[in-house]
Amino acid sequence: MTTSILKRSLTSTQTTATLPLRLIAGIIFSAHGAQKLFAWFGGYGLEGTGQWMESIGLSPGYLMALGAGSAEFFGGLLLLLGLFTRLSSVLLAFTMIIAIFSVHISNGLFMSNNGYEFGLALLGISLALAIQGSGKFALDNVIVNKL
């Protein structure tokens, strides 16, 4: 029973169509998560991101920063590998929904005004991967073949 559920969640159409989505989104999510977790790429790390999250009403800020940063960093790495793609994509989609509605929605659509345009694009990619799965050239396929 559990093996059957796992196998169905990891199986996807063997196409390369999802490869660019996985790779590009994986890079973007991992980099954004690294900003939050490790202060890489000009980010503020857990302390700074946590303080900011607390200031906009997401509390406790440190734990929210840890959760968002971990979802983005590790979820992005999983997308790059094509490992547990559907599960990580759903988690990333929820992260983007929270970002859109807690930070960006009041600024309108466009990124130039700190709007939700970028978050919406990442949400769309995440949903597409959650529906389609990892596709070809993914570690999900290795697991499915062993099951």
DRENSERO-151056 format. One record per atom (N, C-alpha, C): residue number from 0; residue in one letter; x negated, y, z; atom name. Coordinates in steps of 0.001 Angstrom, whole numbers, plus 500000, padded with zeros to 6 digits. Example, Ala and Ser with C-alpha at 12.3 -4.5 7.8 and 13.67 -1.06 7.14 Angstrom:
2
(0, "A", (486810, 494310, 507800), "N")
(0, "A", (487700, 495500, 507800), "CA")
(0, "A", (486800, 496700, 507800), "C")
(1, "S", (487150, 497750, 507080), "N")
(1, "S", (486330, 498940, 507140), "CA")
(1, "S", (487100, 500030, 507870), "C")
//
This chain:
147
(0, "M", (499169, 498801, 500000), "N")
(0, "M", (500000, 500000, 500000), "CA")
(0, "M", (499128, 501258, 500000), "C")
(1, "T", (498217, 501388, 500972), "N")
(1, "T", (497348, 502558, 501046), "CA")
(1, "T", (496445, 502638, 499827), "C")
(2, "T", (495927, 501496, 499390), "N")
(2, "T", (495077, 501461, 498205), "CA")
(2, "T", (495848, 501932, 496983), "C")
(3, "S", (497100, 501533, 496871), "N")
(3, "S", (497934, 501930, 495741), "CA")
(3, "S", (498154, 503446, 495726), "C")
(4, "I", (498429, 504039, 496873), "N")
(4, "I", (498633, 505491, 496972), "CA")
(4, "I", (497346, 506220, 496622), "C")
(5, "L", (496233, 505749, 497157), "N")
(5, "L", (494937, 506366, 496869), "CA")
(5, "L", (494623, 506275, 495382), "C")
(6, "K", (494849, 505109, 494815), "N")
(6, "K", (494559, 504907, 493387), "CA")
(6, "K", (495414, 505831, 492517), "C")
(7, "R", (496708, 505955, 492842), "N")
(7, "R", (497582, 506846, 492063), "CA")
(7, "R", (497162, 508303, 492193), "C")
(8, "S", (496709, 508709, 493378), "N")
(8, "S", (496326, 510117, 493558), "CA")
(8, "S", (495003, 510442, 492871), "C")
(9, "L", (494178, 509446, 492623), "N")
(9, "L", (492881, 509680, 491985), "CA")
(9, "L", (492897, 509431, 490479), "C")
(10, "T", (493908, 508733, 489987), "N")
(10, "T", (493984, 508414, 488559), "CA")
(10, "T", (494447, 509629, 487773), "C")
(11, "S", (493799, 509866, 486647), "N")
(11, "S", (494214, 510965, 485768), "CA")
(11, "S", (493955, 510575, 484320), "C")
(12, "T", (494540, 511334, 483421), "N")
(12, "T", (494321, 511127, 481993), "CA")
(12, "T", (492853, 511384, 481688), "C")
(13, "Q", (492247, 510490, 480941), "N")
(13, "Q", (490818, 510601, 480649), "CA")
(13, "Q", (490570, 511581, 479501), "C")
(14, "T", (490668, 512856, 479836), "N")
(14, "T", (490452, 513927, 478879), "CA")
(14, "T", (489405, 514883, 479445), "C")
(15, "T", (488770, 515615, 478567), "N")
(15, "T", (487791, 516600, 479022), "CA")
(15, "T", (488425, 517973, 479236), "C")
(16, "A", (489729, 518091, 479033), "N")
(16, "A", (490417, 519380, 479144), "CA")
(16, "A", (490283, 520001, 480532), "C")
(17, "T", (490223, 519176, 481562), "N")
(17, "T", (490127, 519726, 482921), "CA")
(17, "T", (488692, 520043, 483336), "C")
(18, "L", (487727, 519565, 482591), "N")
(18, "L", (486323, 519770, 482966), "CA")
(18, "L", (485959, 521246, 483111), "C")
(19, "P", (486259, 522103, 482137), "N")
(19, "P", (485918, 523518, 482328), "CA")
(19, "P", (486655, 524146, 483509), "C")
(20, "L", (487903, 523742, 483732), "N")
(20, "L", (488645, 524262, 484879), "CA")
(20, "L", (487971, 523871, 486181), "C")
(21, "R", (487608, 522593, 486299), "N")
(21, "R", (486955, 522116, 487522), "CA")
(21, "R", (485629, 522815, 487764), "C")
(22, "L", (484813, 522912, 486726), "N")
(22, "L", (483469, 523475, 486892), "CA")
(22, "L", (483511, 524972, 487216), "C")
(23, "I", (484299, 525712, 486467), "N")
(23, "I", (484356, 527159, 486692), "CA")
(23, "I", (485002, 527473, 488036), "C")
(24, "A", (486143, 526849, 488326), "N")
(24, "A", (486798, 527087, 489612), "CA")
(24, "A", (485917, 526597, 490759), "C")
(25, "G", (485235, 525480, 490563), "N")
(25, "G", (484352, 524966, 491608), "CA")
(25, "G", (483239, 525938, 491953), "C")
(26, "I", (482647, 526542, 490945), "N")
(26, "I", (481595, 527540, 491181), "CA")
(26, "I", (482164, 528745, 491922), "C")
(27, "I", (483292, 529258, 491452), "N")
(27, "I", (483888, 530449, 492060), "CA")
(27, "I", (484293, 530177, 493503), "C")
(28, "F", (485020, 529098, 493735), "N")
(28, "F", (485463, 528788, 495096), "CA")
(28, "F", (484280, 528549, 496024), "C")
(29, "S", (483295, 527779, 495580), "N")
(29, "S", (482130, 527507, 496426), "CA")
(29, "S", (481393, 528789, 496794), "C")
(30, "A", (481224, 529667, 495833), "N")
(30, "A", (480526, 530935, 496098), "CA")
(30, "A", (481309, 531796, 497084), "C")
(31, "H", (482612, 531888, 496921), "N")
(31, "H", (483431, 532677, 497849), "CA")
(31, "H", (483420, 532067, 499247), "C")
(32, "G", (483460, 530750, 499320), "N")
(32, "G", (483370, 530089, 500616), "CA")
(32, "G", (482024, 530307, 501274), "C")
(33, "A", (480958, 530298, 500480), "N")
(33, "A", (479611, 530536, 501017), "CA")
(33, "A", (479483, 531956, 501556), "C")
(34, "Q", (480173, 532907, 500938), "N")
(34, "Q", (480180, 534271, 501468), "CA")
(34, "Q", (480785, 534290, 502866), "C")
(35, "K", (481886, 533590, 503027), "N")
(35, "K", (482585, 533579, 504311), "CA")
(35, "K", (481828, 532777, 505373), "C")
(36, "L", (481286, 531640, 504998), "N")
(36, "L", (480652, 530754, 505975), "CA")
(36, "L", (479216, 531145, 506306), "C")
(37, "F", (478435, 531493, 505289), "N")
(37, "F", (476988, 531622, 505464), "CA")
(37, "F", (476435, 533016, 505173), "C")
(38, "A", (477324, 533949, 504828), "N")
(38, "A", (476909, 535316, 504463), "CA")
(38, "A", (476008, 535310, 503228), "C")
(39, "W", (476178, 534339, 502358), "N")
(39, "W", (475434, 534305, 501097), "CA")
(39, "W", (476115, 535213, 500085), "C")
(40, "F", (475397, 535580, 499050), "N")
(40, "F", (475929, 536342, 497916), "CA")
(40, "F", (476621, 537636, 498355), "C")
(41, "G", (476077, 538291, 499356), "N")
(41, "G", (476630, 539567, 499809), "CA")
(41, "G", (477825, 539448, 500735), "C")
(42, "G", (478100, 538252, 501216), "N")
(42, "G", (479234, 538065, 502123), "CA")
(42, "G", (478900, 538479, 503540), "C")
(43, "Y", (479894, 538397, 504420), "N")
(43, "Y", (479744, 538854, 505810), "CA")
(43, "Y", (479628, 537719, 506809), "C")
(44, "G", (479679, 536483, 506353), "N")
(44, "G", (479566, 535357, 507261), "CA")
(44, "G", (480817, 535194, 508110), "C")
(45, "L", (480765, 534243, 509013), "N")
(45, "L", (481926, 533937, 509840), "CA")
(45, "L", (482299, 535084, 510774), "C")
(46, "E", (481311, 535701, 511388), "N")
(46, "E", (481603, 536790, 512331), "CA")
(46, "E", (482276, 537960, 511636), "C")
(47, "G", (481651, 538458, 510571), "N")
(47, "G", (482203, 539603, 509860), "CA")
(47, "G", (483532, 539301, 509197), "C")
(48, "T", (483628, 538151, 508550), "N")
(48, "T", (484880, 537772, 507897), "CA")
(48, "T", (485965, 537552, 508945), "C")
(49, "G", (485591, 536947, 510055), "N")
(49, "G", (486548, 536724, 511142), "CA")
(49, "G", (487082, 538032, 511705), "C")
(50, "Q", (486209, 539010, 511893), "N")
(50, "Q", (486649, 540314, 512391), "CA")
(50, "Q", (487612, 540970, 511401), "C")
(51, "W", (487275, 540898, 510117), "N")
(51, "W", (488161, 541466, 509103), "CA")
(51, "W", (489507, 540757, 509086), "C")
(52, "M", (489498, 539425, 509149), "N")
(52, "M", (490753, 538679, 509138), "CA")
(52, "M", (491605, 539026, 510351), "C")
(53, "E", (490973, 539168, 511478), "N")
(53, "E", (491684, 539582, 512701), "CA")
(53, "E", (492324, 540961, 512498), "C")
(54, "S", (491600, 541852, 511826), "N")
(54, "S", (492092, 543225, 511629), "CA")
(54, "S", (493313, 543293, 510709), "C")
(55, "I", (493490, 542290, 509863), "N")
(55, "I", (494670, 542283, 508982), "CA")
(55, "I", (495771, 541361, 509520), "C")
(56, "G", (495593, 540876, 510734), "N")
(56, "G", (496635, 540097, 511382), "CA")
(56, "G", (496512, 538595, 511263), "C")
(57, "L", (495431, 538107, 510696), "N")
(57, "L", (495201, 536662, 510630), "CA")
(57, "L", (494350, 536278, 511830), "C")
(58, "S", (494993, 535760, 512849), "N")
(58, "S", (494248, 535458, 514057), "CA")
(58, "S", (494521, 534033, 514517), "C")
(59, "P", (493563, 533453, 515213), "N")
(59, "P", (492261, 534026, 515568), "CA")
(59, "P", (491361, 534141, 514329), "C")
(60, "G", (490799, 535305, 514164), "N")
(60, "G", (490045, 535632, 512954), "CA")
(60, "G", (488909, 534683, 512645), "C")
(61, "Y", (488140, 534313, 513667), "N")
(61, "Y", (486999, 533422, 513455), "CA")
(61, "Y", (487457, 532079, 512896), "C")
(62, "L", (488520, 531518, 513478), "N")
(62, "L", (489027, 530226, 512998), "CA")
(62, "L", (489637, 530340, 511607), "C")
(63, "M", (490293, 531469, 511336), "N")
(63, "M", (490844, 531688, 509998), "CA")
(63, "M", (489725, 531786, 508964), "C")
(64, "A", (488649, 532486, 509315), "N")
(64, "A", (487497, 532589, 508421), "CA")
(64, "A", (486857, 531219, 508208), "C")
(65, "L", (486752, 530457, 509287), "N")
(65, "L", (486196, 529108, 509192), "CA")
(65, "L", (487065, 528232, 508297), "C")
(66, "G", (488392, 528306, 508466), "N")
(66, "G", (489302, 527505, 507652), "CA")
(66, "G", (489271, 527901, 506181), "C")
(67, "A", (489377, 529194, 505906), "N")
(67, "A", (489372, 529662, 504517), "CA")
(67, "A", (488019, 529399, 503865), "C")
(68, "G", (486947, 529705, 504587), "N")
(68, "G", (485608, 529487, 504047), "CA")
(68, "G", (485337, 528019, 503771), "C")
(69, "S", (485767, 527157, 504682), "N")
(69, "S", (485560, 525720, 504502), "CA")
(69, "S", (486387, 525188, 503337), "C")
(70, "A", (487650, 525616, 503254), "N")
(70, "A", (488498, 525180, 502139), "CA")
(70, "A", (487866, 525577, 500815), "C")
(71, "E", (487391, 526826, 500724), "N")
(71, "E", (486813, 527303, 499473), "CA")
(71, "E", (485470, 526641, 499172), "C")
(72, "F", (484579, 526603, 500158), "N")
(72, "F", (483239, 526062, 499917), "CA")
(72, "F", (483288, 524567, 499618), "C")
(73, "F", (483885, 523799, 500517), "N")
(73, "F", (483897, 522348, 500333), "CA")
(73, "F", (484878, 521934, 499234), "C")
(74, "G", (486014, 522633, 499145), "N")
(74, "G", (486950, 522355, 498055), "CA")
(74, "G", (486317, 522622, 496706), "C")
(75, "G", (485546, 523701, 496611), "N")
(75, "G", (484840, 524010, 495370), "CA")
(75, "G", (483814, 522954, 495018), "C")
(76, "L", (483081, 522483, 496022), "N")
(76, "L", (482106, 521411, 495772), "CA")
(76, "L", (482807, 520143, 495287), "C")
(77, "L", (483952, 519826, 495901), "N")
(77, "L", (484704, 518643, 495472), "CA")
(77, "L", (485192, 518790, 494036), "C")
(78, "L", (485615, 520001, 493658), "N")
(78, "L", (486015, 520216, 492257), "CA")
(78, "L", (484839, 520003, 491315), "C")
(79, "L", (483683, 520527, 491687), "N")
(79, "L", (482495, 520344, 490840), "CA")
(79, "L", (482183, 518867, 490621), "C")
(80, "L", (482368, 518077, 491656), "N")
(80, "L", (482086, 516643, 491569), "CA")
(80, "L", (483247, 515847, 490968), "C")
(81, "G", (484417, 516448, 490937), "N")
(81, "G", (485596, 515699, 490505), "CA")
(81, "G", (485962, 514636, 491519), "C")
(82, "L", (485822, 514975, 492779), "N")
(82, "L", (486056, 514031, 493880), "CA")
(82, "L", (487251, 514510, 494697), "C")
(83, "F", (488258, 513661, 494827), "N")
(83, "F", (489503, 514020, 495521), "CA")
(83, "F", (490064, 515332, 494956), "C")
(84, "T", (490093, 515408, 493644), "N")
(84, "T", (490452, 516635, 492935), "CA")
(84, "T", (491859, 517105, 493261), "C")
(85, "R", (492814, 516211, 493248), "N")
(85, "R", (494194, 516641, 493520), "CA")
(85, "R", (494332, 517179, 494941), "C")
(86, "L", (493803, 516475, 495900), "N")
(86, "L", (493898, 516896, 497301), "CA")
(86, "L", (493208, 518243, 497523), "C")
(87, "S", (492001, 518383, 497027), "N")
(87, "S", (491285, 519652, 497212), "CA")
(87, "S", (491968, 520782, 496461), "C")
(88, "S", (492556, 520491, 495304), "N")
(88, "S", (493262, 521520, 494543), "CA")
(88, "S", (494504, 522018, 495271), "C")
(89, "V", (495221, 521119, 495913), "N")
(89, "V", (496388, 521529, 496697), "CA")
(89, "V", (495950, 522415, 497863), "C")
(90, "L", (494894, 522034, 498538), "N")
(90, "L", (494371, 522834, 499643), "CA")
(90, "L", (493929, 524218, 499154), "C")
(91, "L", (493258, 524263, 498020), "N")
(91, "L", (492819, 525536, 497452), "CA")
(91, "L", (494008, 526376, 496990), "C")
(92, "A", (495047, 525739, 496467), "N")
(92, "A", (496250, 526475, 496062), "CA")
(92, "A", (496889, 527147, 497276), "C")
(93, "F", (497002, 526433, 498387), "N")
(93, "F", (497552, 527037, 499607), "CA")
(93, "F", (496671, 528188, 500096), "C")
(94, "T", (495369, 528024, 499994), "N")
(94, "T", (494451, 529091, 500386), "CA")
(94, "T", (494686, 530331, 499532), "C")
(95, "M", (494908, 530144, 498239), "N")
(95, "M", (495153, 531286, 497352), "CA")
(95, "M", (496511, 531934, 497629), "C")
(96, "I", (497510, 531138, 497943), "N")
(96, "I", (498821, 531699, 498284), "CA")
(96, "I", (498702, 532585, 499525), "C")
(97, "I", (497976, 532115, 500526), "N")
(97, "I", (497777, 532909, 501740), "CA")
(97, "I", (497012, 534193, 501417), "C")
(98, "A", (495957, 534084, 500608), "N")
(98, "A", (495181, 535279, 500238), "CA")
(98, "A", (496044, 536276, 499470), "C")
(99, "I", (496825, 535784, 498533), "N")
(99, "I", (497673, 536672, 497728), "CA")
(99, "I", (498660, 537412, 498616), "C")
(100, "F", (499370, 536692, 499477), "N")
(100, "F", (500442, 537320, 500252), "CA")
(100, "F", (499955, 538060, 501494), "C")
(101, "S", (498804, 537709, 502023), "N")
(101, "S", (498337, 538412, 503223), "CA")
(101, "S", (497411, 539585, 502909), "C")
(102, "V", (496800, 539593, 501723), "N")
(102, "V", (495817, 540623, 501407), "CA")
(102, "V", (496181, 541436, 500164), "C")
(103, "H", (496546, 540781, 499094), "N")
(103, "H", (496561, 541427, 497786), "CA")
(103, "H", (497919, 541873, 497252), "C")
(104, "I", (499004, 541287, 497694), "N")
(104, "I", (500306, 541517, 497055), "CA")
(104, "I", (500722, 542983, 497089), "C")
(105, "S", (500419, 543673, 498171), "N")
(105, "S", (500847, 545076, 498304), "CA")
(105, "S", (500062, 546011, 497390), "C")
(106, "N", (498982, 545522, 496802), "N")
(106, "N", (498155, 546344, 495912), "CA")
(106, "N", (498520, 546193, 494447), "C")
(107, "G", (499547, 545413, 494150), "N")
(107, "G", (499946, 545209, 492766), "CA")
(107, "G", (499127, 544113, 492103), "C")
(108, "L", (499278, 543998, 490810), "N")
(108, "L", (498662, 542902, 490063), "CA")
(108, "L", (497162, 543051, 489869), "C")
(109, "F", (496704, 544214, 489507), "N")
(109, "F", (495365, 544337, 488943), "CA")
(109, "F", (494232, 544343, 489968), "C")
(110, "M", (493151, 543648, 489603), "N")
(110, "M", (491963, 543558, 490459), "CA")
(110, "M", (491355, 544916, 490748), "C")
(111, "S", (491464, 545830, 489815), "N")
(111, "S", (490868, 547158, 489999), "CA")
(111, "S", (491462, 547880, 491202), "C")
(112, "N", (492641, 547456, 491647), "N")
(112, "N", (493280, 548020, 492841), "CA")
(112, "N", (493292, 547026, 493995), "C")
(113, "N", (492421, 546018, 493948), "N")
(113, "N", (492396, 544925, 494928), "CA")
(113, "N", (493706, 544133, 494906), "C")
(114, "G", (494282, 544019, 493706), "N")
(114, "G", (495528, 543296, 493544), "CA")
(114, "G", (495339, 541794, 493477), "C")
(115, "Y", (496406, 541105, 493168), "N")
(115, "Y", (496424, 539640, 493247), "CA")
(115, "Y", (496084, 538931, 491946), "C")
(116, "E", (495637, 539650, 490939), "N")
(116, "E", (495343, 539087, 489624), "CA")
(116, "E", (494369, 537894, 489697), "C")
(117, "F", (493251, 538080, 490359), "N")
(117, "F", (492226, 537037, 490449), "CA")
(117, "F", (492729, 535839, 491257), "C")
(118, "G", (493372, 536120, 492387), "N")
(118, "G", (493931, 535047, 493204), "CA")
(118, "G", (494987, 534257, 492455), "C")
(119, "L", (495778, 534945, 491642), "N")
(119, "L", (496807, 534287, 490850), "CA")
(119, "L", (496185, 533370, 489795), "C")
(120, "A", (495107, 533828, 489182), "N")
(120, "A", (494411, 532987, 488199), "CA")
(120, "A", (493851, 531730, 488863), "C")
(121, "L", (493242, 531892, 490035), "N")
(121, "L", (492709, 530731, 490755), "CA")
(121, "L", (493830, 529814, 491241), "C")
(122, "L", (494959, 530400, 491619), "N")
(122, "L", (496116, 529594, 491998), "CA")
(122, "L", (496582, 528761, 490812), "C")
(123, "G", (496657, 529375, 489638), "N")
(123, "G", (497076, 528647, 488434), "CA")
(123, "G", (496141, 527503, 488098), "C")
(124, "I", (494838, 527747, 488192), "N")
(124, "I", (493858, 526686, 487932), "CA")
(124, "I", (494023, 525551, 488945), "C")
(125, "S", (494169, 525923, 490211), "N")
(125, "S", (494318, 524913, 491263), "CA")
(125, "S", (495565, 524064, 491047), "C")
(126, "L", (496672, 524704, 490694), "N")
(126, "L", (497905, 523955, 490447), "CA")
(126, "L", (497768, 523043, 489232), "C")
(127, "A", (497119, 523530, 488180), "N")
(127, "A", (496904, 522700, 486988), "CA")
(127, "A", (496086, 521457, 487339), "C")
(128, "L", (495049, 521624, 488149), "N")
(128, "L", (494218, 520480, 488542), "CA")
(128, "L", (494965, 519546, 489492), "C")
(129, "A", (495809, 520100, 490349), "N")
(129, "A", (496603, 519261, 491248), "CA")
(129, "A", (497573, 518396, 490449), "C")
(130, "I", (498105, 518944, 489376), "N")
(130, "I", (499050, 518194, 488534), "CA")
(130, "I", (498310, 517192, 487638), "C")
(131, "Q", (497271, 517660, 486976), "N")
(131, "Q", (496576, 516857, 485968), "CA")
(131, "Q", (495579, 515868, 486568), "C")
(132, "G", (494932, 516246, 487656), "N")
(132, "G", (493872, 515412, 488206), "CA")
(132, "G", (492525, 515806, 487629), "C")
(133, "S", (491529, 515021, 487903), "N")
(133, "S", (490153, 515390, 487594), "CA")
(133, "S", (489767, 515213, 486124), "C")
(134, "G", (490418, 514296, 485418), "N")
(134, "G", (490056, 514035, 484031), "CA")
(134, "G", (488788, 513214, 483923), "C")
(135, "K", (488153, 513329, 482779), "N")
(135, "K", (486937, 512565, 482486), "CA")
(135, "K", (485746, 513176, 483215), "C")
(136, "F", (484685, 512423, 483370), "N")
(136, "F", (483443, 512873, 484006), "CA")
(136, "F", (483670, 513330, 485445), "C")
(137, "A", (484339, 512508, 486227), "N")
(137, "A", (484643, 512833, 487614), "CA")
(137, "A", (484399, 511617, 488497), "C")
(138, "L", (484014, 511878, 489731), "N")
(138, "L", (483787, 510790, 490673), "CA")
(138, "L", (485080, 510093, 491079), "C")
(139, "D", (486217, 510761, 490930), "N")
(139, "D", (487506, 510093, 491178), "CA")
(139, "D", (487610, 508810, 490361), "C")
(140, "N", (487100, 508837, 489149), "N")
(140, "N", (487169, 507664, 488269), "CA")
(140, "N", (486342, 506499, 488797), "C")
(141, "V", (485226, 506805, 489421), "N")
(141, "V", (484377, 505760, 489997), "CA")
(141, "V", (485131, 505054, 491111), "C")
(142, "I", (485823, 505819, 491954), "N")
(142, "I", (486593, 505235, 493057), "CA")
(142, "I", (487731, 504380, 492509), "C")
(143, "V", (488460, 504909, 491527), "N")
(143, "V", (489583, 504166, 490940), "CA")
(143, "V", (489104, 502847, 490355), "C")
(144, "N", (487969, 502859, 489680), "N")
(144, "N", (487443, 501626, 489073), "CA")
(144, "N", (487035, 500618, 490139), "C")
(145, "K", (486625, 501052, 491298), "N")
(145, "K", (486249, 500126, 492373), "CA")
(145, "K", (487466, 499576, 493101), "C")
(146, "L", (488593, 500313, 493022), "N")
(146, "L", (489824, 499835, 493675), "CA")
(146, "L", (490481, 498790, 492786), "C")
//
